[in-house]
Amino acid sequence: MTSTEGLAYAALFVLSVTLLLTNQVALAAMAIVPYVLASFKYSFPQQKKPSGRNH
């Protein structure tokens, strides 16, 4: 994860918590969805593809 991605995830998390605290549940759900979808990127091990050079 790059620092830019980490900053984006932190911003989405803060935004969703702030919206929940101000009772704006619909907007908070819209902020949580991309946060959850992006977290799936790192929850599964990445498979390396063979380069195809060593035949």
mmCIF file as gemmi writes it, N, C-alpha and C atoms, coordinates in Angstrom:
data_model
loop_
_atom_site.group_PDB
_atom_site.id
_atom_site.type_symbol
_atom_site.label_atom_id
_atom_site.label_alt_id
_atom_site.label_comp_id
_atom_site.label_asym_id
_atom_site.label_entity_id
_atom_site.label_seq_id
_atom_site.pdbx_PDB_ins_code
_atom_site.Cartn_x
_atom_site.Cartn_y
_atom_site.Cartn_z
_atom_site.occupancy
_atom_site.B_iso_or_equiv
_atom_site.pdbx_formal_charge
_atom_site.auth_seq_id
_atom_site.auth_asym_id
_atom_site.pdbx_PDB_model_num
ATOM 1 N N . MET Axp A 1 ? 0.858 -1.173 0 1 0 ? 1 A 1
ATOM 2 C CA . MET Axp A 1 ? 0 0 0 1 0 ? 1 A 1
ATOM 3 C C . MET Axp A 1 ? 0.905 1.238 0 1 0 ? 1 A 1
ATOM 4 N N . THR Axp A 2 ? 0.597 2.148 -0.884 1 0 ? 2 A 1
ATOM 5 C CA . THR Axp A 2 ? 1.37 3.381 -0.923 1 0 ? 2 A 1
ATOM 6 C C . THR Axp A 2 ? 0.832 4.36 0.109 1 0 ? 2 A 1
ATOM 7 N N . SER Axp A 3 ? 1.582 5.407 0.339 1 0 ? 3 A 1
ATOM 8 C CA . SER Axp A 3 ? 1.139 6.395 1.325 1 0 ? 3 A 1
ATOM 9 C C . SER Axp A 3 ? -0.109 7.133 0.837 1 0 ? 3 A 1
ATOM 10 N N . THR Axp A 4 ? -0.24 7.279 -0.469 1 0 ? 4 A 1
ATOM 11 C CA . THR Axp A 4 ? -1.426 7.943 -1.012 1 0 ? 4 A 1
ATOM 12 C C . THR Axp A 4 ? -2.676 7.105 -0.778 1 0 ? 4 A 1
ATOM 13 N N . GLU Axp A 5 ? -2.554 5.791 -0.968 1 0 ? 5 A 1
ATOM 14 C CA . GLU Axp A 5 ? -3.697 4.915 -0.709 1 0 ? 5 A 1
ATOM 15 C C . GLU Axp A 5 ? -4.065 4.92 0.761 1 0 ? 5 A 1
ATOM 16 N N . GLY Axp A 6 ? -3.066 4.882 1.626 1 0 ? 6 A 1
ATOM 17 C CA . GLY Axp A 6 ? -3.326 4.916 3.062 1 0 ? 6 A 1
ATOM 18 C C . GLY Axp A 6 ? -4.033 6.194 3.468 1 0 ? 6 A 1
ATOM 19 N N . LEU Axp A 7 ? -3.613 7.309 2.89 1 0 ? 7 A 1
ATOM 20 C CA . LEU Axp A 7 ? -4.254 8.587 3.185 1 0 ? 7 A 1
ATOM 21 C C . LEU Axp A 7 ? -5.703 8.596 2.693 1 0 ? 7 A 1
ATOM 22 N N . ALA Axp A 8 ? -5.945 8.003 1.53 1 0 ? 8 A 1
ATOM 23 C CA . ALA Axp A 8 ? -7.307 7.943 0.999 1 0 ? 8 A 1
ATOM 24 C C . ALA Axp A 8 ? -8.196 7.071 1.878 1 0 ? 8 A 1
ATOM 25 N N . TYR Axp A 9 ? -7.668 5.934 2.35 1 0 ? 9 A 1
ATOM 26 C CA . TYR Axp A 9 ? -8.453 5.064 3.226 1 0 ? 9 A 1
ATOM 27 C C . TYR Axp A 9 ? -8.756 5.759 4.547 1 0 ? 9 A 1
ATOM 28 N N . ALA Axp A 10 ? -7.779 6.465 5.082 1 0 ? 10 A 1
ATOM 29 C CA . ALA Axp A 10 ? -7.988 7.189 6.334 1 0 ? 10 A 1
ATOM 30 C C . ALA Axp A 10 ? -9.037 8.283 6.156 1 0 ? 10 A 1
ATOM 31 N N . ALA Axp A 11 ? -8.989 8.98 5.027 1 0 ? 11 A 1
ATOM 32 C CA . ALA Axp A 11 ? -9.967 10.038 4.77 1 0 ? 11 A 1
ATOM 33 C C . ALA Axp A 11 ? -11.374 9.463 4.633 1 0 ? 11 A 1
ATOM 34 N N . LEU Axp A 12 ? -11.512 8.33 3.95 1 0 ? 12 A 1
ATOM 35 C CA . LEU Axp A 12 ? -12.829 7.695 3.829 1 0 ? 12 A 1
ATOM 36 C C . LEU Axp A 12 ? -13.346 7.24 5.184 1 0 ? 12 A 1
ATOM 37 N N . PHE Axp A 13 ? -12.46 6.721 6.019 1 0 ? 13 A 1
ATOM 38 C CA . PHE Axp A 13 ? -12.87 6.26 7.341 1 0 ? 13 A 1
ATOM 39 C C . PHE Axp A 13 ? -13.339 7.439 8.198 1 0 ? 13 A 1
ATOM 40 N N . VAL Axp A 14 ? -12.57 8.514 8.2 1 0 ? 14 A 1
ATOM 41 C CA . VAL Axp A 14 ? -12.946 9.694 8.98 1 0 ? 14 A 1
ATOM 42 C C . VAL Axp A 14 ? -14.252 10.278 8.469 1 0 ? 14 A 1
ATOM 43 N N . LEU Axp A 15 ? -14.412 10.327 7.15 1 0 ? 15 A 1
ATOM 44 C CA . LEU Axp A 15 ? -15.648 10.844 6.567 1 0 ? 15 A 1
ATOM 45 C C . LEU Axp A 15 ? -16.85 10.01 6.969 1 0 ? 15 A 1
ATOM 46 N N . SER Axp A 16 ? -16.725 8.695 6.915 1 0 ? 16 A 1
ATOM 47 C CA . SER Axp A 16 ? -17.861 7.841 7.261 1 0 ? 16 A 1
ATOM 48 C C . SER Axp A 16 ? -18.212 7.953 8.747 1 0 ? 16 A 1
ATOM 49 N N . VAL Axp A 17 ? -17.207 8.028 9.617 1 0 ? 17 A 1
ATOM 50 C CA . VAL Axp A 17 ? -17.48 8.162 11.046 1 0 ? 17 A 1
ATOM 51 C C . VAL Axp A 17 ? -18.137 9.507 11.338 1 0 ? 17 A 1
ATOM 52 N N . THR Axp A 18 ? -17.634 10.568 10.702 1 0 ? 18 A 1
ATOM 53 C CA . THR Axp A 18 ? -18.218 11.895 10.91 1 0 ? 18 A 1
ATOM 54 C C . THR Axp A 18 ? -19.67 11.935 10.458 1 0 ? 18 A 1
ATOM 55 N N . LEU Axp A 19 ? -19.963 11.319 9.33 1 0 ? 19 A 1
ATOM 56 C CA . LEU Axp A 19 ? -21.337 11.304 8.837 1 0 ? 19 A 1
ATOM 57 C C . LEU Axp A 19 ? -22.243 10.478 9.741 1 0 ? 19 A 1
ATOM 58 N N . LEU Axp A 20 ? -21.718 9.395 10.297 1 0 ? 20 A 1
ATOM 59 C CA . LEU Axp A 20 ? -22.526 8.608 11.228 1 0 ? 20 A 1
ATOM 60 C C . LEU Axp A 20 ? -22.817 9.389 12.499 1 0 ? 20 A 1
ATOM 61 N N . LEU Axp A 21 ? -21.848 10.152 12.971 1 0 ? 21 A 1
ATOM 62 C CA . LEU Axp A 21 ? -22.047 10.924 14.195 1 0 ? 21 A 1
ATOM 63 C C . LEU Axp A 21 ? -23.025 12.072 13.999 1 0 ? 21 A 1
ATOM 64 N N . THR Axp A 22 ? -23.171 12.533 12.766 1 0 ? 22 A 1
ATOM 65 C CA . THR Axp A 22 ? -24.115 13.623 12.493 1 0 ? 22 A 1
ATOM 66 C C . THR Axp A 22 ? -25.451 13.079 11.975 1 0 ? 22 A 1
ATOM 67 N N . ASN Axp A 23 ? -25.685 11.78 12.153 1 0 ? 23 A 1
ATOM 68 C CA . ASN Axp A 23 ? -26.949 11.126 11.789 1 0 ? 23 A 1
ATOM 69 C C . ASN Axp A 23 ? -27.28 11.217 10.302 1 0 ? 23 A 1
ATOM 70 N N . GLN Axp A 24 ? -26.279 11.173 9.469 1 0 ? 24 A 1
ATOM 71 C CA . GLN Axp A 24 ? -26.5 11.139 8.021 1 0 ? 24 A 1
ATOM 72 C C . GLN Axp A 24 ? -26.102 9.754 7.525 1 0 ? 24 A 1
ATOM 73 N N . VAL Axp A 25 ? -26.991 8.813 7.783 1 0 ? 25 A 1
ATOM 74 C CA . VAL Axp A 25 ? -26.676 7.4 7.563 1 0 ? 25 A 1
ATOM 75 C C . VAL Axp A 25 ? -26.523 7.088 6.081 1 0 ? 25 A 1
ATOM 76 N N . ALA Axp A 26 ? -27.348 7.669 5.221 1 0 ? 26 A 1
ATOM 77 C CA . ALA Axp A 26 ? -27.272 7.368 3.792 1 0 ? 26 A 1
ATOM 78 C C . ALA Axp A 26 ? -25.931 7.818 3.215 1 0 ? 26 A 1
ATOM 79 N N . LEU Axp A 27 ? -25.482 9.002 3.592 1 0 ? 27 A 1
ATOM 80 C CA . LEU Axp A 27 ? -24.194 9.472 3.092 1 0 ? 27 A 1
ATOM 81 C C . LEU Axp A 27 ? -23.041 8.675 3.687 1 0 ? 27 A 1
ATOM 82 N N . ALA Axp A 28 ? -23.182 8.267 4.941 1 0 ? 28 A 1
ATOM 83 C CA . ALA Axp A 28 ? -22.142 7.457 5.574 1 0 ? 28 A 1
ATOM 84 C C . ALA Axp A 28 ? -22.022 6.103 4.876 1 0 ? 28 A 1
ATOM 85 N N . ALA Axp A 29 ? -23.147 5.518 4.491 1 0 ? 29 A 1
ATOM 86 C CA . ALA Axp A 29 ? -23.118 4.24 3.773 1 0 ? 29 A 1
ATOM 87 C C . ALA Axp A 29 ? -22.414 4.397 2.434 1 0 ? 29 A 1
ATOM 88 N N . MET Axp A 30 ? -22.634 5.527 1.778 1 0 ? 30 A 1
ATOM 89 C CA . MET Axp A 30 ? -21.964 5.769 0.497 1 0 ? 30 A 1
ATOM 90 C C . MET Axp A 30 ? -20.463 5.954 0.687 1 0 ? 30 A 1
ATOM 91 N N . ALA Axp A 31 ? -20.037 6.445 1.842 1 0 ? 31 A 1
ATOM 92 C CA . ALA Axp A 31 ? -18.611 6.606 2.115 1 0 ? 31 A 1
ATOM 93 C C . ALA Axp A 31 ? -17.971 5.292 2.551 1 0 ? 31 A 1
ATOM 94 N N . ILE Axp A 32 ? -18.762 4.423 3.203 1 0 ? 32 A 1
ATOM 95 C CA . ILE Axp A 32 ? -18.224 3.153 3.693 1 0 ? 32 A 1
ATOM 96 C C . ILE Axp A 32 ? -18.044 2.147 2.559 1 0 ? 32 A 1
ATOM 97 N N . VAL Axp A 33 ? -18.914 2.176 1.56 1 0 ? 33 A 1
ATOM 98 C CA . VAL Axp A 33 ? -18.867 1.179 0.475 1 0 ? 33 A 1
ATOM 99 C C . VAL Axp A 33 ? -17.517 1.174 -0.246 1 0 ? 33 A 1
ATOM 100 N N . PRO Axp A 34 ? -16.993 2.301 -0.729 1 0 ? 34 A 1
ATOM 101 C CA . PRO Axp A 34 ? -15.676 2.224 -1.38 1 0 ? 34 A 1
ATOM 102 C C . PRO Axp A 34 ? -14.559 1.846 -0.421 1 0 ? 34 A 1
ATOM 103 N N . TYR Axp A 35 ? -14.69 2.201 0.859 1 0 ? 35 A 1
ATOM 104 C CA . TYR Axp A 35 ? -13.688 1.823 1.853 1 0 ? 35 A 1
ATOM 105 C C . TYR Axp A 35 ? -13.643 0.3 1.998 1 0 ? 35 A 1
ATOM 106 N N . VAL Axp A 36 ? -14.802 -0.326 2.069 1 0 ? 36 A 1
ATOM 107 C CA . VAL Axp A 36 ? -14.869 -1.791 2.212 1 0 ? 36 A 1
ATOM 108 C C . VAL Axp A 36 ? -14.39 -2.474 0.939 1 0 ? 36 A 1
ATOM 109 N N . LEU Axp A 37 ? -14.799 -1.972 -0.212 1 0 ? 37 A 1
ATOM 110 C CA . LEU Axp A 37 ? -14.372 -2.581 -1.473 1 0 ? 37 A 1
ATOM 111 C C . LEU Axp A 37 ? -12.86 -2.472 -1.664 1 0 ? 37 A 1
ATOM 112 N N . ALA Axp A 38 ? -12.292 -1.355 -1.28 1 0 ? 38 A 1
ATOM 113 C CA . ALA Axp A 38 ? -10.843 -1.188 -1.405 1 0 ? 38 A 1
ATOM 114 C C . ALA Axp A 38 ? -10.096 -2.088 -0.436 1 0 ? 38 A 1
ATOM 115 N N . SER Axp A 39 ? -10.676 -2.389 0.708 1 0 ? 39 A 1
ATOM 116 C CA . SER Axp A 39 ? -9.996 -3.242 1.675 1 0 ? 39 A 1
ATOM 117 C C . SER Axp A 39 ? -9.888 -4.681 1.182 1 0 ? 39 A 1
ATOM 118 N N . PHE Axp A 40 ? -10.782 -5.096 0.265 1 0 ? 40 A 1
ATOM 119 C CA . PHE Axp A 40 ? -10.698 -6.448 -0.293 1 0 ? 40 A 1
ATOM 120 C C . PHE Axp A 40 ? -9.443 -6.622 -1.137 1 0 ? 40 A 1
ATOM 121 N N . LYS Axp A 41 ? -8.897 -5.529 -1.644 1 0 ? 41 A 1
ATOM 122 C CA . LYS Axp A 41 ? -7.695 -5.604 -2.466 1 0 ? 41 A 1
ATOM 123 C C . LYS Axp A 41 ? -6.538 -6.198 -1.685 1 0 ? 41 A 1
ATOM 124 N N . TYR Axp A 42 ? -6.472 -5.904 -0.38 1 0 ? 42 A 1
ATOM 125 C CA . TYR Axp A 42 ? -5.353 -6.352 0.433 1 0 ? 42 A 1
ATOM 126 C C . TYR Axp A 42 ? -5.71 -7.515 1.344 1 0 ? 42 A 1
ATOM 127 N N . SER Axp A 43 ? -6.943 -7.996 1.305 1 0 ? 43 A 1
ATOM 128 C CA . SER Axp A 43 ? -7.314 -9.072 2.212 1 0 ? 43 A 1
ATOM 129 C C . SER Axp A 43 ? -6.998 -10.455 1.648 1 0 ? 43 A 1
ATOM 130 N N . PHE Axp A 44 ? -6.703 -10.54 0.363 1 0 ? 44 A 1
ATOM 131 C CA . PHE Axp A 44 ? -6.385 -11.818 -0.259 1 0 ? 44 A 1
ATOM 132 C C . PHE Axp A 44 ? -4.946 -11.785 -0.752 1 0 ? 44 A 1
ATOM 133 N N . PRO Axp A 45 ? -4.241 -12.908 -0.668 1 0 ? 45 A 1
ATOM 134 C CA . PRO Axp A 45 ? -2.846 -12.909 -1.13 1 0 ? 45 A 1
ATOM 135 C C . PRO Axp A 45 ? -2.777 -12.666 -2.642 1 0 ? 45 A 1
ATOM 136 N N . GLN Axp A 46 ? -1.813 -11.875 -3.022 1 0 ? 46 A 1
ATOM 137 C CA . GLN Axp A 46 ? -1.634 -11.562 -4.439 1 0 ? 46 A 1
ATOM 138 C C . GLN Axp A 46 ? -0.854 -12.692 -5.105 1 0 ? 46 A 1
ATOM 139 N N . GLN Axp A 47 ? -1.348 -13.17 -6.235 1 0 ? 47 A 1
ATOM 140 C CA . GLN Axp A 47 ? -0.688 -14.237 -6.979 1 0 ? 47 A 1
ATOM 141 C C . GLN Axp A 47 ? 0.19 -13.608 -8.047 1 0 ? 47 A 1
ATOM 142 N N . LYS Axp A 48 ? 1.438 -14.053 -8.097 1 0 ? 48 A 1
ATOM 143 C CA . LYS Axp A 48 ? 2.349 -13.543 -9.12 1 0 ? 48 A 1
ATOM 144 C C . LYS Axp A 48 ? 2.14 -14.322 -10.406 1 0 ? 48 A 1
ATOM 145 N N . LYS Axp A 49 ? 2.065 -13.599 -11.501 1 0 ? 49 A 1
ATOM 146 C CA . LYS Axp A 49 ? 1.928 -14.24 -12.797 1 0 ? 49 A 1
ATOM 147 C C . LYS Axp A 49 ? 3.317 -14.591 -13.313 1 0 ? 49 A 1
ATOM 148 N N . PRO Axp A 50 ? 3.453 -15.734 -13.963 1 0 ? 50 A 1
ATOM 149 C CA . PRO Axp A 50 ? 4.777 -16.089 -14.516 1 0 ? 50 A 1
ATOM 150 C C . PRO Axp A 50 ? 5.147 -15.113 -15.639 1 0 ? 50 A 1
ATOM 151 N N . SER Axp A 51 ? 6.42 -14.817 -15.733 1 0 ? 51 A 1
ATOM 152 C CA . SER Axp A 51 ? 6.863 -13.838 -16.727 1 0 ? 51 A 1
ATOM 153 C C . SER Axp A 51 ? 6.858 -14.417 -18.132 1 0 ? 51 A 1
ATOM 154 N N . GLY Axp A 52 ? 6.997 -15.733 -18.246 1 0 ? 52 A 1
ATOM 155 C CA . GLY Axp A 52 ? 6.979 -16.364 -19.567 1 0 ? 52 A 1
ATOM 156 C C . GLY Axp A 52 ? 8.334 -16.373 -20.24 1 0 ? 52 A 1
ATOM 157 N N . ARG Axp A 53 ? 9.369 -15.939 -19.541 1 0 ? 53 A 1
ATOM 158 C CA . ARG Axp A 53 ? 10.689 -15.881 -20.161 1 0 ? 53 A 1
ATOM 159 C C . ARG Axp A 53 ? 11.448 -17.205 -20.053 1 0 ? 53 A 1
ATOM 160 N N . ASN Axp A 54 ? 11.18 -17.98 -19.019 1 0 ? 54 A 1
ATOM 161 C CA . ASN Axp A 54 ? 11.947 -19.212 -18.781 1 0 ? 54 A 1
ATOM 162 C C . ASN Axp A 54 ? 11.199 -20.42 -19.339 1 0 ? 54 A 1
ATOM 163 N N . HIS Axp A 55 ? 11.345 -20.629 -20.618 1 0 ? 55 A 1
ATOM 164 C CA . HIS Axp A 55 ? 10.677 -21.795 -21.244 1 0 ? 55 A 1
ATOM 165 C C . HIS Axp A 55 ? 11.636 -22.931 -21.356 1 0 ? 55 A 1
